């Protein structure tokens, strides 16, 4: 009888160990993700600094910056209107308004915030100078980024394409505050959109490990009953 129990027992112990190991791995991933989110939140909340000369994603993502400039469409270009990015954002669906801003002889993209869907992205923007405090961002958004032919409407913030067709550096500042105030409601960067599902995954793996162990015990009980 013992020989008949050995193989199912080993198989059950191995399966339980593997599933439990995946659960512990997800707990390690949870600790890593929580540390990363804490680091990002700390960086977001730091005092703003002048816009770096050559921002890089790894070194400057989420960096708080301040800049003074004016919205500057090319008068002789075909793109003399704000870029509208349609999507579901915090607070509902609407359009993010992205514009080229000229500052210290440079042209960068600035995400001014969100206007309601009912406006169809139409917005009045000031001609004068603006003081913008925000964070550098390299959005990694899910969804088609293909623009309409005019390159004025997108379904995700495709910074390289926006910069190429609107003659700016491939740099995006997401505004936290704009002075004087503008019509779009600022929607600053945060960690809300960064997924952190590792606790749920860990619970699932531990649950499967318990089920596997229970099925193994049940199988061993059935084998023992048949052989008694």
MDAnalysis code that builds the backbone (N, CA, C; Angstrom):
import MDAnalysis as mda
import numpy as np

u = mda.Universe.empty(684, n_residues=228, atom_resindex=np.repeat(np.arange(228), 3), trajectory=True)
u.add_TopologyAttr("name", ["N", "CA", "C"] * 228)
u.add_TopologyAttr("resid", np.arange(1, 229))
u.add_TopologyAttr("resname", ["UNK", "UNK", "UNK", "UNK", "UNK", "UNK", "UNK", "UNK", "UNK", "UNK", "UNK", "UNK", "UNK", "UNK", "UNK", "UNK", "UNK", "UNK", "UNK", "UNK", "UNK", "UNK", "UNK", "UNK", "UNK", "UNK", "UNK", "UNK", "UNK", "UNK", "UNK", "UNK", "UNK", "UNK", "UNK", "UNK", "UNK", "UNK", "UNK", "UNK", "UNK", "UNK", "UNK", "UNK", "UNK", "UNK", "UNK", "UNK", "UNK", "UNK", "UNK", "UNK", "UNK", "UNK", "UNK", "UNK", "UNK", "UNK", "UNK", "UNK", "UNK", "UNK", "UNK", "UNK", "UNK", "UNK", "UNK", "UNK", "UNK", "UNK", "UNK", "UNK", "UNK", "UNK", "UNK", "UNK", "UNK", "UNK", "UNK", "UNK", "UNK", "UNK", "UNK", "UNK", "UNK", "UNK", "UNK", "UNK", "UNK", "UNK", "UNK", "UNK", "UNK", "UNK", "UNK", "UNK", "UNK", "UNK", "UNK", "UNK", "UNK", "UNK", "UNK", "UNK", "UNK", "UNK", "UNK", "UNK", "UNK", "UNK", "UNK", "UNK", "UNK", "UNK", "UNK", "UNK", "UNK", "UNK", "UNK", "UNK", "UNK", "UNK", "UNK", "UNK", "UNK", "UNK", "UNK", "UNK", "UNK", "UNK", "UNK", "UNK", "UNK", "UNK", "UNK", "UNK", "UNK", "UNK", "UNK", "UNK", "UNK", "UNK", "UNK", "UNK", "UNK", "UNK", "UNK", "UNK", "UNK", "UNK", "UNK", "UNK", "UNK", "UNK", "UNK", "UNK", "UNK", "UNK", "UNK", "UNK", "UNK", "UNK", "UNK", "UNK", "UNK", "UNK", "UNK", "UNK", "UNK", "UNK", "UNK", "UNK", "UNK", "UNK", "UNK", "UNK", "UNK", "UNK", "UNK", "UNK", "UNK", "UNK", "UNK", "UNK", "UNK", "UNK", "UNK", "UNK", "UNK", "UNK", "UNK", "UNK", "UNK", "UNK", "UNK", "UNK", "UNK", "UNK", "UNK", "UNK", "UNK", "UNK", "UNK", "UNK", "UNK", "UNK", "UNK", "UNK", "UNK", "UNK", "UNK", "UNK", "UNK", "UNK", "UNK", "UNK", "UNK", "UNK", "UNK", "UNK", "UNK", "UNK", "UNK", "UNK", "UNK", "UNK", "UNK", "UNK"])
u.atoms.positions = np.array([
    [0.825, -1.206, 0.000],
    [0.000, 0.000, 0.000],
    [0.861, 1.258, 0.000],
    [1.950, 1.232, 0.748],
    [2.795, 2.425, 0.849],
    [3.364, 2.797, -0.506],
    [3.729, 1.778, -1.306],
    [4.280, 2.066, -2.633],
    [3.264, 2.794, -3.504],
    [1.996, 2.440, -3.390],
    [0.953, 3.091, -4.194],
    [0.734, 4.537, -3.756],
    [1.107, 4.861, -2.538],
    [0.910, 6.219, -2.042],
    [2.082, 7.151, -2.362],
    [3.264, 6.568, -2.605],
    [4.463, 7.405, -2.740],
    [4.364, 8.356, -3.919],
    [4.017, 7.865, -5.110],
    [3.988, 8.722, -6.307],
    [2.954, 9.846, -6.182],
    [1.686, 9.571, -5.812],
    [0.735, 10.679, -5.624],
    [1.186, 11.669, -4.554],
    [1.832, 11.146, -3.480],
    [2.295, 12.036, -2.418],
    [3.384, 12.964, -2.926],
    [4.355, 12.419, -3.663],
    [5.425, 13.260, -4.211],
    [4.862, 14.285, -5.192],
    [3.944, 13.837, -6.040],
    [3.340, 14.744, -7.016],
    [2.582, 15.858, -6.302],
    [1.852, 15.513, -5.244],
    [1.106, 16.515, -4.499],
    [2.014, 17.486, -3.780],
    [3.084, 16.980, -3.154],
    [4.013, 17.868, -2.457],
    [4.706, 18.805, -3.438],
    [5.111, 18.282, -4.599],
    [5.790, 19.119, -5.599],
    [4.859, 20.222, -6.105],
    [3.616, 19.846, -6.457],
    [2.669, 20.842, -6.950],
    [2.367, 21.908, -5.919],
    [2.178, 21.480, -4.659],
    [1.903, 22.440, -3.591],
    [3.079, 23.390, -3.392],
    [4.296, 22.827, -3.425],
    [5.486, 23.661, -3.231],
    [5.641, 24.678, -4.357],
    [5.388, 24.241, -5.596],
    [5.526, 25.164, -6.732],
    [4.508, 26.297, -6.623],
    [3.255, 25.962, -6.340],
    [2.213, 26.985, -6.253],
    [2.461, 27.930, -5.079],
    [2.869, 27.389, -3.937],
    [3.174, 28.246, -2.797],
    [4.384, 29.128, -3.100],
    [5.375, 28.567, -3.816],
    [6.543, 29.366, -4.193],
    [6.154, 30.546, -5.066],
    [5.207, 30.331, -5.988],
    [4.729, 31.443, -6.819],
    [4.023, 32.494, -5.962],
    [3.322, 32.047, -4.926],
    [2.687, 33.005, -4.022],
    [3.709, 33.850, -3.282],
    [4.771, 33.207, -2.769],
    [5.818, 33.966, -2.074],
    [6.550, 34.907, -3.033],
    [6.719, 34.484, -4.284],
    [7.348, 35.354, -5.282],
    [6.510, 36.604, -5.515],
    [5.192, 36.437, -5.560],
    [4.321, 37.602, -5.734],
    [4.385, 38.523, -4.517],
    [4.578, 37.976, -3.323],
    [4.751, 38.829, -2.145],
    [6.047, 39.636, -2.250],
    [7.094, 39.022, -2.791],
    [8.339, 39.760, -3.014],
    [8.125, 40.870, -4.039],
    [7.380, 40.543, -5.108],
    [7.066, 41.554, -6.109],
    [6.225, 42.682, -5.511],
    [5.331, 42.360, -4.576],
    [4.513, 43.371, -3.912],
    [5.391, 44.338, -3.128],
    [6.354, 43.797, -2.384],
    [7.250, 44.663, -1.611],
    [8.063, 45.556, -2.540],
    [8.528, 44.983, -3.667],
    [9.298, 45.789, -4.627],
    [8.429, 46.890, -5.222],
    [7.176, 46.555, -5.611],
    [6.306, 47.549, -6.242],
    [5.940, 48.652, -5.256],
    [5.663, 48.303, -4.005],
    [5.325, 49.328, -3.023],
    [6.500, 50.263, -2.781],
    [7.720, 49.708, -2.766],
    [8.901, 50.561, -2.641],
    [9.055, 51.489, -3.829],
    [8.791, 50.955, -5.027],
    [8.889, 51.774, -6.237],
    [7.864, 52.898, -6.221],
    [6.614, 52.589, -5.827],
    [5.572, 53.617, -5.778],
    [5.907, 54.690, -4.750],
    [6.467, 54.275, -3.615],
    [6.878, 55.257, -2.611],
    [7.955, 56.174, -3.162],
    [8.916, 55.600, -3.879],
    [9.989, 56.399, -4.482],
    [9.440, 57.379, -5.515],
    [8.493, 56.908, -6.333],
    [7.901, 57.779, -7.355],
    [7.137, 58.930, -6.696],
    [6.347, 58.614, -5.669],
    [5.582, 59.661, -4.979],
    [6.506, 60.686, -4.339],
    [7.620, 60.232, -3.792],
    [8.580, 61.167, -3.206],
    [9.168, 62.068, -4.277],
    [9.490, 61.490, -5.445],
    [10.057, 62.300, -6.527],
    [9.029, 63.306, -7.033],
    [7.789, 62.874, -7.199],
    [6.745, 63.778, -7.682],
    [6.607, 64.984, -6.769],
    [6.725, 64.769, -5.460],
    [6.501, 65.837, -4.495],
    [7.702, 66.706, -4.204],
    [8.832, 66.473, -4.848],
    [10.014, 67.300, -4.600],
    [9.805, 68.727, -5.118],
    [10.658, 69.638, -4.685],
    [10.585, 71.012, -5.166],
    [10.927, 71.063, -6.655],
    [10.166, 71.829, -7.439],
    [10.435, 71.899, -8.881],
    [11.750, 72.599, -9.177],
    [12.386, 72.165, -10.258],
    [13.659, 72.737, -10.708],
    [13.487, 73.188, -12.151],
    [14.401, 74.009, -12.667],
    [14.318, 74.396, -14.075],
    [14.388, 73.170, -14.988],
    [13.773, 73.284, -16.130],
    [13.726, 72.193, -17.100],
    [15.147, 71.802, -17.514],
    [15.543, 70.526, -17.363],
    [16.894, 70.113, -17.783],
    [17.103, 70.332, -19.279],
    [18.368, 70.510, -19.660],
    [18.667, 70.773, -21.069],
    [18.408, 69.558, -21.945],
    [18.659, 68.367, -21.432],
    [18.464, 67.157, -22.237],
    [17.802, 66.089, -21.361],
    [16.502, 66.183, -21.136],
    [15.831, 65.219, -20.263],
    [15.907, 63.801, -20.829],
    [16.114, 62.831, -19.939],
    [16.146, 61.428, -20.309],
    [15.135, 60.671, -19.458],
    [14.483, 59.692, -20.068],
    [13.390, 58.991, -19.396],
    [13.834, 58.342, -18.095],
    [14.897, 57.574, -18.116],
    [15.297, 56.869, -16.909],
    [15.708, 57.795, -15.786],
    [16.414, 58.860, -16.115],
    [16.967, 59.746, -15.091],
    [15.983, 60.824, -14.639],
    [15.047, 61.206, -15.502],
    [14.229, 62.386, -15.207],
    [12.726, 62.116, -15.170],
    [12.294, 60.864, -15.327],
    [10.861, 60.589, -15.300],
    [10.278, 61.021, -13.960],
    [9.146, 61.725, -14.007],
    [8.414, 62.250, -12.851],
    [9.110, 63.437, -12.188],
    [10.220, 63.921, -12.721],
    [10.919, 65.047, -12.098],
    [10.037, 66.301, -12.108],
    [9.881, 66.982, -10.961],
    [9.115, 68.233, -10.941],
    [9.939, 69.353, -11.585],
    [9.325, 70.089, -12.480],
    [10.019, 71.175, -13.166],
    [9.122, 72.404, -13.197],
    [9.747, 73.540, -13.413],
    [9.015, 74.784, -13.608],
    [9.558, 75.462, -14.854],
    [8.675, 76.061, -15.613],
    [9.121, 76.771, -16.811],
    [8.222, 77.967, -17.065],
    [8.807, 78.965, -17.717],
    [8.086, 80.171, -18.115],
    [8.101, 80.220, -19.638],
    [6.952, 80.404, -20.230],
    [6.905, 80.445, -21.685],
    [5.517, 80.781, -22.175],
    [5.344, 80.659, -23.470],
    [4.061, 80.962, -24.093],
    [3.721, 79.880, -25.092],
    [2.442, 79.631, -25.235],
    [1.976, 78.681, -26.251],
    [2.357, 79.234, -27.613],
    [3.011, 78.409, -28.409],
    [3.606, 78.919, -29.651],
    [3.384, 77.937, -30.792],
    [2.258, 78.101, -31.480],
    [2.054, 77.357, -32.713],
    [2.844, 78.025, -33.824],
    [3.316, 77.245, -34.783],
    [4.019, 77.811, -35.924],
    [3.014, 78.523, -36.825],
    [3.132, 79.839, -36.996],
    [2.122, 80.561, -37.790],
    [2.077, 80.108, -39.238],
    [3.213, 79.602, -39.759],
    [3.227, 79.178, -41.147],
    [3.065, 77.672, -41.282],
    [2.731, 76.984, -40.177],
    [2.612, 75.532, -40.217],
    [1.163, 75.097, -40.277],
    [0.939, 73.812, -40.569],
    [-0.426, 73.305, -40.683],
    [-1.042, 72.892, -39.356],
    [-0.298, 73.018, -38.251],
    [-0.760, 72.480, -36.985],
    [-1.005, 73.591, -35.972],
    [-1.730, 74.624, -36.373],
    [-1.949, 75.787, -35.512],
    [-3.172, 75.576, -34.629],
    [-3.222, 74.451, -33.910],
    [-4.310, 74.191, -32.984],
    [-3.817, 73.223, -31.923],
    [-4.469, 73.210, -30.754],
    [-4.029, 72.296, -29.698],
    [-4.152, 70.840, -30.133],
    [-3.332, 70.014, -29.533],
    [-3.433, 68.569, -29.730],
    [-4.457, 68.040, -28.734],
    [-5.413, 67.294, -29.218],
    [-6.448, 66.717, -28.359],
    [-6.197, 65.217, -28.237],
    [-6.171, 64.737, -27.004],
    [-5.960, 63.304, -26.751],
    [-7.223, 62.765, -26.082],
    [-7.982, 61.980, -26.829],
    [-9.260, 61.470, -26.342],
    [-9.029, 60.225, -25.495],
    [-9.740, 60.120, -24.377],
    [-9.614, 58.918, -23.557],
    [-10.403, 59.017, -22.276],
    [-10.282, 57.969, -21.474],
    [-10.907, 57.930, -20.151],
    [-9.842, 58.285, -19.132],
    [-10.019, 59.413, -18.475],
    [-9.053, 59.888, -17.499],
    [-9.694, 59.922, -16.131],
    [-8.924, 60.276, -15.121],
    [-9.512, 60.402, -13.793],
    [-10.664, 61.403, -13.833],
    [-11.815, 60.995, -13.357],
    [-12.965, 61.887, -13.356],
    [-13.868, 61.719, -14.560],
    [-13.536, 60.808, -15.470],
    [-14.407, 60.568, -16.611],
    [-13.702, 60.703, -17.940],
    [-14.489, 60.650, -19.008],
    [-13.947, 60.734, -20.348],
    [-13.832, 62.196, -20.764],
    [-12.854, 62.460, -21.617],
    [-12.651, 63.820, -22.079],
    [-11.437, 63.913, -22.965],
    [-10.959, 65.128, -23.153],
    [-9.796, 65.382, -23.993],
    [-8.686, 66.002, -23.160],
    [-7.506, 65.426, -23.252],
    [-6.319, 66.109, -22.743],
    [-5.879, 67.120, -23.804],
    [-5.496, 68.285, -23.353],
    [-5.059, 69.339, -24.260],
    [-3.543, 69.486, -24.132],
    [-2.847, 69.189, -25.218],
    [-1.389, 69.265, -25.258],
    [-1.003, 70.356, -26.250],
    [-0.079, 71.231, -25.843],
    [0.304, 72.360, -26.695],
    [1.828, 72.486, -26.724],
    [2.371, 73.062, -27.806],
    [3.796, 73.416, -27.809],
    [4.001, 74.718, -27.048],
    [5.006, 74.725, -26.198],
    [5.326, 75.923, -25.419],
    [6.769, 76.309, -25.705],
    [6.963, 77.591, -25.980],
    [8.308, 78.108, -26.230],
    [8.860, 78.678, -24.935],
    [10.031, 78.194, -24.526],
    [10.631, 78.622, -23.266],
    [12.146, 78.638, -23.395],
    [12.755, 79.758, -23.135],
    [14.217, 79.897, -23.188],
    [14.792, 79.406, -24.516],
    [14.131, 79.764, -25.603],
    [14.627, 79.381, -26.920],
    [14.373, 77.935, -27.289],
    [13.583, 77.226, -26.496],
    [13.258, 75.836, -26.769],
    [11.763, 75.697, -26.983],
    [11.384, 74.601, -27.610],
    [9.965, 74.284, -27.771],
    [9.733, 72.880, -27.220],
    [8.847, 72.778, -26.221],
    [8.524, 71.492, -25.620],
    [7.006, 71.344, -25.595],
    [6.551, 70.123, -25.361],
    [5.126, 69.841, -25.258],
    [4.688, 69.961, -23.801],
    [3.513, 70.566, -23.595],
    [2.955, 70.690, -22.246],
    [1.527, 70.161, -22.268],
    [1.251, 69.229, -21.373],
    [-0.102, 68.711, -21.164],
    [-0.773, 69.636, -20.149],
    [-1.696, 70.467, -20.632],
    [-2.338, 71.470, -19.765],
    [-3.427, 70.873, -18.891],
    [-3.976, 69.726, -19.273],
    [-5.041, 69.126, -18.479],
    [-6.188, 68.670, -19.352],
    [-7.359, 68.545, -18.744],
    [-8.504, 67.891, -19.373],
    [-9.662, 68.870, -19.542],
    [-10.342, 68.743, -20.678],
    [-11.614, 69.433, -20.879],
    [-12.697, 68.371, -21.075],
    [-13.942, 68.675, -20.704],
    [-15.006, 67.673, -20.797],
    [-15.253, 67.222, -22.229],
    [-15.823, 66.034, -22.336],
    [-16.128, 65.472, -23.647],
    [-17.091, 66.360, -24.427],
    [-18.002, 67.021, -23.719],
    [-19.008, 67.846, -24.397],
    [-18.399, 69.008, -25.162],
    [-17.191, 69.442, -24.794],
    [-16.569, 70.563, -25.487],
    [-15.995, 70.157, -26.845],
    [-15.893, 68.835, -27.083],
    [-15.282, 68.297, -28.299],
    [-13.835, 68.783, -28.473],
    [-13.210, 69.142, -27.360],
    [-11.811, 69.552, -27.387],
    [-11.595, 71.002, -27.746],
    [-12.672, 71.758, -27.969],
    [-12.518, 73.181, -28.283],
    [-12.206, 73.940, -27.008],
    [-11.172, 74.781, -27.051],
    [-10.753, 75.484, -25.846],
    [-10.066, 76.785, -26.236],
    [-10.315, 77.837, -25.453],
    [-9.634, 79.123, -25.653],
    [-8.366, 79.127, -24.810],
    [-7.248, 79.465, -25.424],
    [-5.968, 79.461, -24.731],
    [-5.366, 80.855, -24.763],
    [-4.641, 81.239, -23.718],
    [-4.090, 82.601, -23.650],
    [-2.917, 82.798, -24.603],
    [-2.730, 84.045, -25.020],
    [-1.595, 84.387, -25.883],
    [-0.366, 84.800, -25.089],
    [-0.566, 85.195, -23.838],
    [0.533, 85.749, -23.052],
    [1.388, 84.689, -22.388],
    [2.363, 85.132, -21.602],
    [3.271, 84.206, -20.937],
    [2.583, 83.411, -19.841],
    [3.081, 82.205, -19.609],
    [2.534, 81.312, -18.600],
    [3.660, 80.839, -17.680],
    [3.314, 80.641, -16.434],
    [4.215, 79.944, -15.511],
    [3.626, 78.564, -15.278],
    [4.383, 77.550, -15.625],
    [3.891, 76.174, -15.566],
    [4.758, 75.386, -14.586],
    [4.111, 74.758, -13.630],
    [4.781, 73.826, -12.727],
    [4.192, 72.452, -12.989],
    [5.045, 71.499, -13.247],
    [4.553, 70.167, -13.565],
    [5.644, 69.132, -13.430],
    [5.425, 68.000, -14.073],
    [6.369, 66.884, -13.982],
    [6.686, 66.363, -15.379],
    [7.946, 66.044, -15.600],
    [8.327, 65.383, -16.834],
    [7.696, 63.992, -16.870],
    [7.249, 63.580, -18.046],
    [6.571, 62.284, -18.148],
    [6.825, 61.664, -19.508],
    [6.913, 60.356, -19.492],
    [6.998, 59.555, -20.715],
    [5.846, 58.557, -20.646],
    [4.639, 58.968, -21.053],
    [3.459, 58.124, -20.842],
    [3.587, 56.785, -21.579],
    [3.183, 55.739, -20.879],
    [3.111, 54.407, -21.472],
    [1.651, 53.986, -21.414],
    [0.890, 54.437, -22.403],
    [-0.557, 54.276, -22.356],
    [-1.003, 53.184, -23.319],
    [-2.038, 52.465, -22.906],
    [-2.594, 51.394, -23.724],
    [-3.645, 51.997, -24.648],
    [-3.617, 51.570, -25.909],
    [-4.608, 52.051, -26.854],
    [-3.951, 52.525, -28.122],
    [-4.732, 52.653, -29.184],
    [-4.161, 53.114, -30.452],
    [-3.654, 54.533, -30.345],
    [-2.435, 54.761, -30.812],
    [-1.890, 56.119, -30.767],
    [-1.987, 56.802, -32.128],
    [-2.517, 56.083, -33.136],
    [-2.579, 56.624, -34.486],
    [-3.366, 57.928, -34.505],
    [-2.778, 59.013, -34.978],
    [-3.494, 60.287, -34.994],
    [-4.389, 60.402, -36.215],
    [-5.295, 61.381, -36.158],
    [-6.032, 61.730, -37.359],
    [-5.048, 62.388, -38.329],
    [-5.419, 62.512, -39.615],
    [-4.458, 63.034, -40.596],
    [-3.823, 64.368, -40.235],
    [-4.522, 65.218, -39.502],
    [-3.960, 66.526, -39.171],
    [-2.968, 66.462, -38.022],
    [-2.823, 65.282, -37.403],
    [-1.950, 65.114, -36.245],
    [-2.337, 66.063, -35.107],
    [-3.625, 66.321, -35.005],
    [-4.108, 67.178, -33.926],
    [-4.998, 66.408, -32.951],
    [-5.300, 65.138, -33.246],
    [-6.135, 64.346, -32.353],
    [-5.548, 62.943, -32.238],
    [-5.405, 62.478, -30.992],
    [-4.799, 61.181, -30.716],
    [-5.682, 60.411, -29.742],
    [-5.351, 59.130, -29.583],
    [-6.031, 58.287, -28.601],
    [-5.069, 57.837, -27.505],
    [-3.825, 58.292, -27.551],
    [-2.826, 58.087, -26.507],
    [-1.764, 59.156, -26.717],
    [-1.036, 59.468, -25.668],
    [-0.033, 60.527, -25.773],
    [1.250, 59.970, -26.409],
    [1.284, 60.034, -27.713],
    [2.436, 59.555, -28.486],
    [3.417, 60.719, -28.625],
    [4.286, 60.878, -27.627],
    [5.151, 62.056, -27.563],
    [6.074, 62.171, -28.778],
    [6.756, 61.107, -29.220],
    [7.641, 61.253, -30.389],
    [6.899, 61.739, -31.628],
    [5.700, 61.199, -31.888],
    [4.954, 61.627, -33.070],
    [4.472, 63.069, -32.913],
    [3.971, 63.414, -31.740],
    [3.526, 64.788, -31.504],
    [4.679, 65.768, -31.711],
    [5.839, 65.424, -31.164],
    [6.987, 66.323, -31.271],
    [7.437, 66.471, -32.714],
    [7.418, 65.387, -33.454],
    [7.880, 65.429, -34.844],
    [6.985, 66.327, -35.699],
    [5.690, 66.195, -35.528],
    [4.774, 66.940, -36.394],
    [4.464, 68.339, -35.872],
    [4.813, 68.614, -34.635],
    [4.548, 69.951, -34.093],
    [5.836, 70.692, -33.766],
    [6.950, 70.163, -34.275],
    [8.229, 70.867, -34.264],
    [8.668, 71.244, -32.856],
    [8.697, 70.245, -31.967],
    [9.170, 70.465, -30.600],
    [10.197, 69.391, -30.249],
    [10.841, 69.581, -29.117],
    [11.655, 68.503, -28.556],
    [10.722, 67.374, -28.119],
    [11.198, 66.117, -28.116],
    [10.362, 65.007, -27.649],
    [10.293, 64.975, -26.120],
    [9.800, 66.061, -25.555],
    [9.748, 66.259, -24.106],
    [8.327, 66.679, -23.743],
    [7.755, 66.003, -22.736],
    [6.406, 66.334, -22.290],
    [6.430, 66.706, -20.811],
    [5.856, 67.868, -20.513],
    [5.643, 68.304, -19.128],
    [4.147, 68.231, -18.860],
    [3.767, 67.477, -17.837],
    [2.359, 67.386, -17.446],
    [2.134, 68.399, -16.329],
    [1.294, 69.387, -16.604],
    [1.123, 70.523, -15.697],
    [0.438, 70.109, -14.397],
    [0.935, 70.690, -13.304],
    [0.252, 70.610, -12.014],
    [-0.498, 71.914, -11.748],
    [0.166, 73.018, -12.047],
    [-0.469, 74.331, -11.944],
    [-0.056, 75.159, -13.149],
    [-0.961, 76.032, -13.579],
    [-0.683, 76.954, -14.678],
    [-1.140, 78.336, -14.234],
    [-0.248, 79.311, -14.357],
    [-0.583, 80.688, -13.989],
    [-0.288, 81.618, -15.163],
    [-1.267, 82.456, -15.581],
    [-2.653, 82.459, -15.100],
    [-3.385, 81.178, -15.491],
    [-4.493, 80.923, -14.827],
    [-5.233, 79.686, -15.047],
    [-5.733, 79.596, -16.484],
    [-5.832, 78.365, -16.986],
    [-6.351, 78.117, -18.327],
    [-7.581, 77.224, -18.208],
    [-8.302, 77.087, -19.322],
    [-9.551, 76.329, -19.288],
    [-9.365, 74.850, -18.962],
    [-8.376, 74.153, -19.516],
    [-8.226, 72.744, -19.131],
    [-7.945, 72.591, -17.645],
    [-8.561, 71.584, -17.043],
    [-8.324, 71.299, -15.630],
    [-7.069, 70.444, -15.507],
    [-6.022, 70.943, -14.839],
    [-4.796, 70.157, -14.741],
    [-5.058, 68.763, -14.180],
    [-4.411, 67.783, -14.785],
    [-4.499, 66.390, -14.332],
    [-3.077, 65.888, -14.165],
    [-2.450, 66.206, -13.015],
    [-1.026, 65.934, -12.846],
    [-0.708, 64.445, -12.792],
    [0.568, 64.139, -12.982],
    [1.000, 62.743, -12.920],
    [0.829, 62.222, -11.499],
    [0.636, 60.936, -11.381],
    [0.509, 60.267, -10.097],
    [0.750, 58.787, -10.276],
    [0.624, 58.055, -9.201],
    [0.867, 56.611, -9.262],
    [-0.425, 55.816, -9.411],
    [-1.564, 56.511, -9.558],
    [-2.841, 55.800, -9.628],
    [-2.908, 54.852, -10.822],
    [-2.273, 55.227, -11.928],
    [-2.360, 54.394, -13.117],
    [-1.336, 53.281, -13.186],
    [-0.458, 53.185, -12.186],
    [0.558, 52.131, -12.182],
    [-0.035, 50.902, -11.504],
    [-0.188, 49.787, -12.214],
    [-0.850, 48.622, -11.616],
    [-0.037, 48.025, -10.473],
    [-0.759, 47.578, -9.449],
    [-0.124, 46.910, -8.314],
    [-1.072, 45.812, -7.836],
    [-1.103, 44.701, -8.577],
    [-2.037, 43.616, -8.311],
    [-1.364, 42.408, -7.662],
    [-0.147, 42.598, -7.144],
    [0.630, 41.442, -6.694],
    [0.002, 40.754, -5.476],
    [-0.654, 41.507, -4.578],
    [-1.291, 40.871, -3.430],
    [-2.402, 39.932, -3.897],
    [-3.209, 40.394, -4.854],
    [-4.266, 39.542, -5.387],
    [-3.710, 38.294, -6.047],
    [-2.623, 38.459, -6.809],
    [-1.998, 37.290, -7.435],
    [-1.473, 36.322, -6.376],
    [-0.855, 36.860, -5.300],
    [-0.331, 36.000, -4.239],
    [-1.457, 35.189, -3.591],
    [-2.573, 35.846, -3.321],
    [-3.707, 35.139, -2.722],
    [-4.192, 34.026, -3.641],
    [-4.229, 34.291, -4.943],
    [-4.660, 33.270, -5.892],
    [-3.726, 32.062, -5.880],
    [-2.406, 32.323, -5.892],
    [-1.448, 31.212, -5.897],
    [-1.527, 30.421, -4.598],
    [-1.639, 31.108, -3.446],
    [-1.753, 30.390, -2.179],
    [-3.060, 29.585, -2.133],
    [-4.120, 30.159, -2.695],
    [-5.382, 29.432, -2.753],
    [-5.269, 28.172, -3.593],
    [-4.592, 28.279, -4.734],
    [-4.388, 27.097, -5.578],
    [-3.520, 26.060, -4.870],
    [-2.534, 26.545, -4.101],
    [-1.687, 25.609, -3.350],
    [-2.525, 24.836, -2.332],
    [-3.459, 25.519, -1.645],
    [-4.322, 24.838, -0.687],
    [-5.230, 23.832, -1.375],
    [-5.781, 24.237, -2.532],
    [-6.639, 23.320, -3.280],
    [-5.854, 22.092, -3.718],
    [-4.632, 22.327, -4.217],
    [-3.793, 21.210, -4.675],
    [-3.483, 20.270, -3.503],
    [-3.158, 20.840, -2.340],
    [-2.872, 20.016, -1.165],
    [-4.117, 19.241, -0.741],
    [-5.265, 19.905, -0.774],
    [-6.502, 19.226, -0.403],
    [-6.833, 18.091, -1.356],
    [-6.659, 18.313, -2.659],
    [-6.920, 17.253, -3.636],
    [-5.953, 16.085, -3.443],
    [-4.697, 16.420, -3.089],
    [-3.718, 15.358, -2.851],
    [-4.136, 14.502, -1.660],
    [-4.565, 15.126, -0.558],
    [-5.001, 14.381, 0.615],
    [-6.224, 13.521, 0.291],
    [-7.131, 14.096, -0.498],
    [-8.323, 13.339, -0.879],
    [-7.936, 12.120, -1.713],
    [-7.009, 12.307, -2.672],
    [-6.566, 11.192, -3.497],
    [-5.888, 10.114, -2.651],
    [-5.032, 10.526, -1.724],
    [-4.361, 9.552, -0.851],
    [-5.382, 8.791, -0.004],
    [-6.407, 9.484, 0.477],
    [-7.458, 8.825, 1.261],
    [-8.200, 7.791, 0.430],
    [-8.504, 8.153, -0.854],
    [-9.206, 7.209, -1.736],
    [-8.348, 5.978, -2.005],
    [-7.067, 6.187, -2.256],
    [-6.176, 5.053, -2.530],
    [-6.077, 4.143, -1.308],
    [-5.975, 4.763, -0.130],
    [-5.853, 3.980, 1.100],
    [-7.111, 3.171, 1.346],
    [-8.270, 3.735, 1.074],
    [-9.542, 3.012, 1.287],
    [-9.639, 1.790, 0.380],
    [-9.153, 1.960, -0.885],
    [-9.236, 0.842, -1.822],
    [-8.310, -0.310, -1.451],
    [-7.243, 0.026, -0.774],
    [-6.235, -0.983, -0.495],
    [-6.345, -1.581, 0.897],
    [-7.286, -1.048, 1.701],
    [-7.436, -1.598, 3.048],
    [-8.243, -2.908, 2.996],
])
